[in-house]
């Protein structure tokens, strides 16, 4: 292990970070891991772990640095401890590239002929693990770097975002092998052929005709400051903002209006007199305008005299102002909406202002909205709340249960003016492609917008500005391979990785 090899490992981390929004040099991803492969040459497995870890630390420091902003400004933690929290998260996330580095060294020594296939399979398996371990944090998966490279990402309807990562890593592996030995050109040919097939499939999917019909949807972006969101003094002002923007959006004749996560500055359907009055007012507002409204609100249930259960919820009101459906958020944010291992971490407080921990829901709600142009026709929609859009399998289960439009409501004010809102929005592109359904996104402070079933961004807002957008979306009408079978490709990569790592090489003859 030398300073030169460590510098190469760090260079890979920097190159990887440059491929993500809001810098977004997506082409760099195809060679970003080459310096790490060079650094791993001749290393021990232990040193391979440390080199991969250096790549990971630099990579995640460049992509999840926004955590400091959230923890400092909204968690009330001083800047130095907040930075240490971010560094701790980066150190954990860096374990996955570290394991990749160690495994690459092992495979090079024992099964070098399999590296071209084993390295991308291993990277894919580790991304899958990162999606689930410790409740999961699949932020900055390598495939997301290509969200704007539409021909590349179309294979996600078969493999999920993980398949895009696989293709990128196989290209990196081939380039690194060729850089080491010009005679090892067969890998370059194989990677080029695979990439060519991916692009051919991508162009075919992009040119496929869309289904019949379209529904006009409006999203409203209130741009409510986080420190005012739950201040009773600003309650009327917040409601007035959404009232005004919604009336403007209604001029575009939408069949559905969407407000962001926790848009209501009160507990919708709450039992106290103030909540009941505001709930009635909102229902009357929707009935007056005769257009269904999908919105987010905190809710609570009283399970016992001293037990109150909080939910982060979404409601669909019909054009008559009645509740058509509700959804309680499934995947809660650790330390944001609940404290994991609370009996151990009893001293840790949440960042969300509420009277206790939120509890998750248990129903993949599919909601029905009449098509405004043909009221006899109905469109099936589902909504995922904020953080949930980054989990591929969770979103695909809604589509598998019948949703042909996915909506997502979020409050990205926590991120501040960092790269996070852009990164968060980019992940919705892959959810659209994976399931071949359009996505409508309403965010409190942005980015709000629309994405079609091929991943094209049809419209989007800026951040930290009031906005309303209206667009016609064509509902998805077929279930993709990914929708039906989920992460099958990634699990195959996991099994392949384990086989390559576990099976010992045949003994050489004397």
N, C-alpha and C positions, 0 to 999 in steps of 0.2 A: 504494500500500500504506500503510494507516494503522493506528494503534493500534486503532481501532474495527473495521476489517476483520479484523485479526489476532485480536481478542477473539472475534469471531463464529466464526472458524475454530476457535479453541480450544474454544469452547462446543460445537461439533459433536462434537469429540473427547470431551469430557466426557459429553455426552448418549449417545453411542455406548457408552462404557464402562459407563454406568449400566444398560444393557439386558442385561448379561451377569451370570451367577451370580458371587458369591452375593448380589448386589443384585437383579438380575433384573427391572427395570421394562420389560418387553418392549414395551409399547405406545409407549414413547418412541422406539423405533427408527423408527416410521413418520413421525416429523418430525425425527429427529436430524440429518439432513444439510441441513435447510433453512437454518440459519445459515451453513453453508459456501457454499451456492448464493448466498446474499445477499452474502457476503463476496467472491465471485468476480465480482460484477457490475462491469463496467467495468475489469477488471484486464487486464494483459498476460498472455501465455502463461507468461512467466517468473514473474511474481508469482502466477499461478494455481498453479504448481508449489509455491511456498513456502507458500501458504495451505493447500493440500492436505497438505503435509508437516507443518504445525503441527497440523492435525486428526489426522493419523496418529500423531504423537509423543504427544499427549495421550491418544488412544484406546488405544494399545498400552501406554503407561505405566500406564493404569488396568486393563489386562487381563492383561498378562504380567509384572507386578511381582514375581510369585512366583519368577522366575528368580534374583533376588538371594538369596532364601532358600536355594535349591538350591546355588548356586555358593558361597555363604558357609559354610553349615553342613556341606555334604557335599563340597564341592570344596576346602575349607580355604583359601579366598581371603579376605583381609581385606575388611571391609564396604565400604570405599570403592572398591577395584578391582572388587569384585563388583557394586556398583551401576553402575560404568562399563560392565561387560559387559552388564548389562541395558539400559542406555541405548544401547549400540551396537546391540543387537538391535532395540530400538524404532526407532532411526534407520533401520535397514535395512527394517523392516516399513513404516515411514512412507513409503518410496519409492512404494508402491503407491497410497495416497491422494494422494500428490503428483502422480503421473502422471495420476490421475483429475482433479485440479484443473486441471492444465495442459490436458488434453484437453477438459474442459468449456468452458474459455475459448475454445479453438480452435473448437469446434463452434458455440458461441454466435455467433462472429464470421462463420463461413463457412456453416454449415448450421443456423441456429437452429430451423427448423421440424422438424428431426429429433432435437432434444435429448431430447424425451420418451422416445423409444425408444433413442437412442444412449447416453444416460447410464447407464441400468440395464444395457445390454449391455456397456458398457465396464467398469463395476464388476464384473460377473460374470466377464468375461474376465480381469481383474486378480486376482480371487480364484482363478480356475483356475491362473493363472501362479504365484501364491504357493504353490499346492499342489505344484508340481513344481520350481521353480527352486531351485538349490543344495540338492537333496534334498528340499525342500519343508517348509513349516511352516504348514499351514492351520488354525492356532489362531484362534479368535475370528472365523470367517467370519460375516458379518452374519446369515445365515439361522439360525445357532445361537441367536440371541437369542430366537427364537420356539419353542424346544423344548417349552415347556409350553402353547403355543397350538395345540392338536392340530388344529383344523380348518384352520389356515393351512399346516401343514407336510405335509399329506397329498399335496400335489403332488410331493413329493420322490420318490415312486415313479416319476415320469416324468422329472423334471429334476435330481434330486439336490438337495442342500442349496442349490446355487447358484441354483436356480429360486426358492427362498424369498427369497434376497437380491435377485434381480431384481425381484420384486413389491414389496418394501419400498422399493427405490430409485426405482421408477417412481412410487410414491406420494409420496415426498419431492420428486421432480422436479416433479410436478404441483402440489403445495402451494406450493413455492417460486415457481413461475411465477405462480400465482394471487395470492400475496402481493405480487409485484412489479407485477402489472397485473390488476385485477379483471375485465378483459375476456377474460382468458385462462382461461376456465372449462372449455373443452373438454377440457383435460388432466385436470382434476379428474373430469369425467364418465368419461373413458376409464379412469383409474386406479380409479375406483369400480366400474365394470363389470368390470374384470379381477379386482379383489379379490373382488367378488361371485361371479364364476365360480369362483375359487379356493376360497372358503368353501363354495359349493354342492358342489363336488367333494369337499372335505374332509368335510363332513357325510355325504355318500353313502358314502365309504370307511369312515368311523367306524361307520356303521350296517350295514355289510356283515357277514354271518355269518362266524364263524370256521370253520375246517376241523374235521374230526373228530379225536378223540383228543387226548391230552395226556400229557406225561411229567413226573414229579416230579423236580426237580433241587434239590440243596442246594449252597449256596456257603458257604465257611468263611473267616472273616476273623481271622487270627491276631494282628494288631496287634503284630508284632515290631518293636522299635525298630531303626532303621537302624544305629546304632552297635554294636548287639549281634548283628546278623544274621549276620555272618561271624566272630564271636568264638568260638573253639573252646570257651571256658569256658561258653558259653550254648547249645551245640549240643544237649545233651540236653534242656534246658529248652524250646527251640524245638520240638523233635520232640514233646515231651509236650503242648504247647499244641495242636498240630494233632491229635494222638491224642485228647485229651479232647473238643475241640470236634466232631470228626468223629463220635465215639461218641454225642454228644448229637444231632447232626443225623440220625443213622441211625434214631433213634426215629420220625422222620417218614416213614420208608420211601421214601427217594429211589431212583430208578433210576440216578442218577449223582451223585457228589460232586465238587466243584471246589475246588481250592486255588489260591492266587494265584501270580503270577509269582515265580520263584526261591524257592518256598516251602521247598524242602529246603535245609538248611544244609550241604549237601555236594554233590559231583558225582555225580548219579545215573548208574549204569552205569560209574562211574570205575574205573580199574585198580588203584589202590593199595588195600591191605588194609582201611583204614578205610572208604573209599567202597564197596567190595564188601560189607562187613558191613552197612552202613547201607542199601544197596540191597536186600539180602536181607531185612532187617528190614521195610522198607516193603512189599515184595512179599508177605511173610507176613501183614502187617497187613491188606492189602487182601483176601487170600485168606480170612483169618479172618472178615471181615465180609461177603464175597461181594457187594460192590457196586463197580462200576467207579469208578475214580478218575482224574480229569484234573488234572494239576498242572504247575507250572513248576519247572525246575531248570536250573542251568548245566551244560553238558556240554563235553567236549573230545574231540578226535580227535588221535591221534598220526600225522601224515602222513609224518614222516621222523624220524630220530634227534634232530634239533634243531628240528623244526617241530611245534608244538602249535597246533591250530585250536580256538578257543573258540566255543561257540554259546550263545545264550539260547534254551532249548528248552522244549517242552511235551510231556508224555507222557500217553497214555491206557492205563491198566492195566485189564485185564478183571477180572471178579469172581473169577477164578482167580489173579490176581496176575501175569499175563503181559503183556508189552508188546503192545498191539494196534496202536498207531500212535504216531508221534512227529512233531513239527513244529519246525523251526528258524526262528526269527524272521527275517522278510524285511527289514523296514524298520528299520534300527538308528538309534539316537539319536546324532547328531553330538556329539562331545565328551563324550558320556555312555557310549557303548558302543564307539566308535572315534573316532579323530582323522582328519578329512578332510585331504587334502593333507599327509600326515605328513612327507614329505620336506622340505616347506617349514616346517610348524609342528612341527618336531621337539622344540621346547621346551615344547609344551603337553601336559599330563597329563590323563587321563580322570578323571571323578568316580567311576566304578564301580570297586569294589575287585576286581581280577582280575589275572592274571599277564600279560595282553596284550590286544590288541584282539579284540573279538568279530568273527566273520564271519557274513554273512547266509546264510540257507537259499535253496533254489530250488524248493520243492515246495509247491503249494497243497493241503495235506493235508486230506482229508475223512475223518472218522472215523465208525465205526459203533458205536452203543450200543443194546443190547436195551432195549425198553420194559419196565419193571419190572412193569407190569400185564398185559402180553401179551408174554411173552418171545419169541414167534415173530415179533413185529413189531419192526422196527428203525428207529432214528432216525439221520439223518445230521447230524453236527455238525462244525463247524470252530472253531478258536480263533485269535484274534489276540492278540498280546502287547503290552500297555501302549500305547505311542505309536502302534501300527498302527491302532487304532480311529479315529483322527482322519483317516485317508486313505480317502475314499469309494470310489475305484476299487479299491483293494486289497481291501477287505471284500467288495465286490460280486463279485469274481472267485471267492471261495470259494463264494458262493451259486450263482453261475453254473455251478460245477462240481459242484453237487449238495447242498450243505449246506442243511438247512432249520431249523437252529438255530445261531446264532452265539454262541460264548462268548468272553469276553475276560478275560484274567488280567493283573493289573497290581500294581505296587508303587508307590503314590503317597506313600509316606513321604517321598520327596524334596521334596515340595511343602510339607510342614509344614502349619501351620494357616492356610492362605491360601485364596484363592478357587479355586485351581487344581483341587483334587479335585472341586469342584462343576462347574466348567467341563468337565473331562475326562468326567465322568459324563454331562453333558447331550449331548455329541456322540454317545454311543451311541444316544440316542433317535432321531437322524436316520438312523443306520445301520439301525435296525430298520424305520423307515418306508420308506426307499429300497428295501429288498429284501423287505419284507413277511415278515420272519422275526423271531421273538423273540430277545432277547439276555439271556444270563445273565452277570453280571459278578462276579468274585471279586477283591477288592483287599486287600492286606496290611493297610493301615490305614484302608481305606474310600475311597470309597463302594462297597460291594457291593450288588447288587440284581438285579432282574428287570424287563424291559421287554417288552411284548407287540408284536405285529406292527403295531399302529396307533400305537405310540409311548407308550402308557399306562405309567406307572411303577407296577408292581404291588407292589413292596416295595423298600425300601432301608435300609441301615444308616447309623449315624452314622460320624464319623471318629474315629480313635484310640481305638477300643474293640474288645474281642473280640466276635465275633458269628458266628452261623450263621443262615442263612435258607433256607427251603424253599418252593418254589412250583411249581405245575403250569403248564407252558408248552405251548401248542398249536403244533406245528411248522408252518412255512410250507409251502404246497403249490402255489404258482404262482410263476413267474418274472415279475417286473415289467419294464416297459419299461426302467427304469434298470438293472436287473440284466442285461438282455440287451444293451443298447446303450451303457451307461456314460454318459460326459459329453458326449453328442451335443449336447444343448441348449447347454452351455457353449461348445463349439467353434463352434456357429452364432453365438453372441454374439461370440466372438473374431473371426470372419470379418466379421461386420457392423460391428464396431468399426473394424477395419482399413479397410474400404471407406469408411466415413464420414470417417475421418481422412485417408485418402490422396487420394480424389477431390476435385479442386478444384471450387469452385462455378462455375456458368455465369456468363459475363460479362454484366453489365447492359447493356441497350441504351442508346444515347445519346438 
